[in-house]
Amino acid sequence: MGRKANTIRTGTSTWYGARDTGGLSGIIKTEGAQNELVFDFTGRSLTDLVFAPTYIPANAVITKAYIQISEAFDLQTSSVLKIGTSGSEATNGVSLTEANLEHAAPWYIDLTSTLAGTWDSEVTLAAKTLVGAAFSAGGLTSGSTAGKARLVVEFTKIK
């Protein structure tokens, strides 16, 4: 399987051959004003950090974040996966440490206390926010595709 970054449409790729990355993201609309950003990922999907564009709407207030690990990841020492506002994930989002992601499965952790910047539970997002992912300090151990998890970010949409 191969991937080629498109030069015509920035941020897109062309895949050749069969693929099952396990990397999915999207918004689940629940009853009332409460919604969930669901970010499913595997070791394979974290290799490229390419996910479908997902947005949190303007005037949303993030209220909670948690992760469910169903298979432990294999990361380089001190790696941190940051998921948040595309381009500023390190300051506006949630941080998943090596210890979080390599924990024996099944495992659940409330990450609400690690929300930072505009993702802090007391801040209303002024504009529609593109969600992105970035690694600091390495990422996956070379050749590893181990790991499977679901990050859920709950938010209230205020009109």
C-alpha positions as CSV (number, residue, x, y, z in Angstrom):
1,M,0.0,0.0,0.0
2,G,1.3,3.5,-0.8
3,R,0.3,7.0,-0.2
4,K,1.0,10.1,-2.2
5,A,0.4,13.6,-1.0
6,N,-1.6,15.6,-3.5
7,T,0.0,18.8,-4.7
8,I,-3.3,20.2,-6.1
9,R,-5.4,20.0,-3.0
10,T,-3.3,20.7,0.1
11,G,-3.8,18.4,3.0
12,T,-5.2,15.5,0.9
13,S,-3.6,12.2,-0.1
14,T,-4.1,9.6,-2.8
15,W,-3.9,6.0,-1.5
16,Y,-3.0,3.0,-3.7
17,G,-4.2,-0.5,-2.8
18,A,-6.3,-1.8,0.1
19,R,-6.1,0.0,3.5
20,D,-7.6,-0.3,6.9
21,T,-6.1,2.6,8.9
22,G,-8.7,2.5,11.7
23,G,-8.4,6.3,11.9
24,L,-11.9,7.9,12.0
25,S,-13.2,11.1,13.4
26,G,-16.5,12.9,13.5
27,I,-19.2,14.6,15.5
28,I,-22.0,12.7,17.2
29,K,-25.1,14.9,17.8
30,T,-26.9,13.8,20.9
31,E,-30.1,15.0,22.6
32,G,-30.3,18.7,23.2
33,A,-27.2,20.9,23.0
34,Q,-24.7,18.3,24.0
35,N,-22.5,16.8,21.2
36,E,-19.4,14.6,21.1
37,L,-16.3,14.7,18.9
38,V,-15.2,11.1,18.5
39,F,-11.7,10.5,17.4
40,D,-10.9,6.7,16.8
41,F,-7.3,5.9,16.0
42,T,-4.9,3.0,15.8
43,G,-1.1,2.7,15.6
44,R,-1.4,2.5,11.8
45,S,-3.4,5.7,11.6
46,L,-1.0,7.5,13.8
47,T,1.9,6.7,11.5
48,D,0.7,9.3,9.0
49,L,-1.5,11.5,11.2
50,V,-3.9,11.9,8.3
51,F,-7.6,12.1,9.3
52,A,-10.7,13.3,7.6
53,P,-11.3,17.0,8.3
54,T,-13.4,17.4,11.4
55,Y,-14.7,20.7,12.9
56,I,-16.0,21.7,16.2
57,P,-18.7,24.4,15.5
58,A,-18.4,28.1,16.6
59,N,-19.9,29.0,19.9
60,A,-19.2,25.5,21.4
61,V,-18.0,25.0,24.9
62,I,-15.9,21.9,25.6
63,T,-17.0,20.3,28.8
64,K,-15.2,17.0,29.1
65,A,-12.6,14.7,27.4
66,Y,-11.8,11.1,28.0
67,I,-10.0,8.2,26.3
68,Q,-10.7,4.5,26.0
69,I,-7.7,2.3,25.2
70,S,-8.6,-1.1,23.8
71,E,-5.1,-2.1,22.7
72,A,-1.8,-0.6,24.1
73,F,0.3,1.6,21.7
74,D,4.1,1.2,21.3
75,L,5.6,4.8,21.5
76,Q,9.1,6.2,21.7
77,T,10.2,7.5,25.1
78,S,8.5,10.7,26.3
79,S,6.1,10.9,23.3
80,V,3.0,13.0,23.7
81,L,0.1,12.9,21.2
82,K,-1.7,16.3,21.1
83,I,-5.2,16.5,19.6
84,G,-6.7,20.0,19.4
85,T,-7.0,23.0,17.2
86,S,-5.1,22.3,13.9
87,G,-1.8,24.0,13.9
88,S,-1.8,24.8,17.7
89,E,-2.5,21.4,19.2
90,A,0.2,21.9,21.8
91,T,-1.6,24.9,23.3
92,N,-5.2,24.4,22.4
93,G,-6.4,20.9,22.9
94,V,-5.8,17.7,25.0
95,S,-2.5,15.9,25.6
96,L,-2.2,12.1,25.6
97,T,1.1,11.0,27.2
98,E,3.2,7.9,26.5
99,A,2.0,6.4,29.8
100,N,-1.7,7.0,28.8
101,L,-1.4,5.4,25.4
102,E,0.9,2.4,26.5
103,H,-1.3,1.5,29.4
104,A,-2.6,-2.1,29.4
105,A,-6.0,-2.4,27.8
106,P,-8.9,-2.1,28.5
107,W,-8.4,1.2,30.1
108,Y,-10.3,4.5,30.5
109,I,-9.0,7.9,31.8
110,D,-10.8,11.2,32.2
111,L,-8.6,13.9,30.5
112,T,-10.8,16.9,31.3
113,S,-8.1,18.3,33.6
114,T,-5.6,18.3,30.7
115,L,-7.7,20.5,28.4
116,A,-5.7,23.6,27.5
117,G,-6.1,27.0,25.8
118,T,-9.3,27.5,23.9
119,W,-10.3,23.9,24.7
120,D,-10.4,24.7,28.4
121,S,-13.9,23.9,29.6
122,E,-14.6,27.5,30.4
123,V,-13.9,29.0,27.0
124,T,-16.4,29.5,24.2
125,L,-14.9,28.8,20.7
126,A,-15.3,32.0,18.7
127,A,-15.0,30.3,15.3
128,K,-15.5,26.9,13.7
129,T,-12.4,24.9,14.8
130,L,-10.5,22.4,12.6
131,V,-9.3,19.5,14.7
132,G,-5.7,18.3,14.2
133,A,-3.2,15.8,15.7
134,A,0.5,16.2,16.3
135,F,3.3,14.2,18.1
136,S,5.9,15.8,20.3
137,A,9.1,13.9,21.1
138,G,9.0,11.1,18.5
139,G,5.8,9.2,18.1
140,L,5.4,5.5,17.4
141,T,8.3,3.1,17.8
142,S,9.8,2.4,14.3
143,G,7.7,-0.2,12.5
144,S,5.0,-0.5,15.1
145,T,1.4,-0.5,14.3
146,A,0.1,-1.6,17.7
147,G,-2.6,0.3,19.5
148,K,-6.3,1.1,19.3
149,A,-8.1,3.9,21.1
150,R,-11.1,6.3,21.1
151,L,-10.9,9.9,22.3
152,V,-14.2,11.5,23.1
153,V,-14.5,15.3,23.5
154,E,-17.9,16.4,24.8
155,F,-19.1,19.9,24.0
156,T,-22.2,22.0,24.3
157,K,-23.2,24.0,21.3
158,I,-24.6,27.4,22.2
159,K,-26.5,29.1,19.4
